[in-house]
Amino acid sequence: MRLKDKAIIVTGSTTGIGLAIAERCVAEGASVLLHGLEEGLGRAAAGRLGPRTLFVAGDLADPATPQKLVAAAVGAFGKLDGLVNNAAAIIRSNIFNTSVELFDKIMAINVRAPFLMIQAALPHLQKARGCALNIGSINAYCGEEQLLPYSISKGALMTLSRNLGDALHSGATAGSPATAVRVNHFNVGWVLTDNERKYKIADGLPPDWPEKLPRTQAPSGRIQKPQEIAAHAAFWLSDESRPISGCVLDLEQYPVIGRNPTKEI
């Protein structure tokens, strides 16, 4: 098992990609702290996944939450080997209707919280020679019209990952010794989560929209599953992925940059 005896935090892990990553980590031998806002979903997931899991509720818009999650994980498992920053606020808005309050909320959850999570976890990750994995989005490259602040936040998260992937792994900064903590990043493409299915129906698509996607959007005939993202996460959280740090991996079924989807005509 790739993650045998490791202790891992996965934020935003009561549904979707985060839950799939937590499930895969447990299957690979890890103890996992699950996190989310919905206590019912979280406790049900922890109960189903077994005694090597713990659920802790917390709002990542609160800057005190990261310390709370790290303390809970170390208290329960005695150490911390890995951190997955998966939680994100996905709120549709554009240049015309994004308020200051909404912009700040999205940045607080999607950028500040991962920063504070790594900051809080760092002493423990140093001891374990552990790693952090940030779950971003291909929207980081320019994004959709109705996902403007979300896209901005994912661009910032990508820069955070690259910066810390270098600073925390490769050498001394400001007189501090190298930490040997790796930081890597996924830019995830279109994934069929329960929430994504609901979002698209709310946007006006029919209930069977996942079965009617054009090949330009889903060359394989379908979009990705959360479990497929989780399989990649298991590798990057494991010692098999050493010594790579600062890697940004696009997880989509076509090239994100430079693609011309109409060229087949």
Secondary structure, 3 states (H helix, E strand, C coil): CCCCCCEEEECCCCCHHHHHHHHHHHHCCCEEEEEECCHHHHHHHHHHHCCCEEEEECCCCCCCHHHHHHHHHHHHHCCCCEEEECCCCCCCECCCCCCHHHHHHHHHHHHHHHHHHHHHHHHHHHHHCCEEEEEEEHHHHCCCCCEHHHHHHHHHHHHHHHHHHHHCCCCCECCECCCCCEEEEEEECCECCHHHHHHHHHCCCCCCHHHHCCCCCCCCCCCECHHHHHHHHHHHHCHHHCCCCCCEEEECCCCCCCCCCCCCC
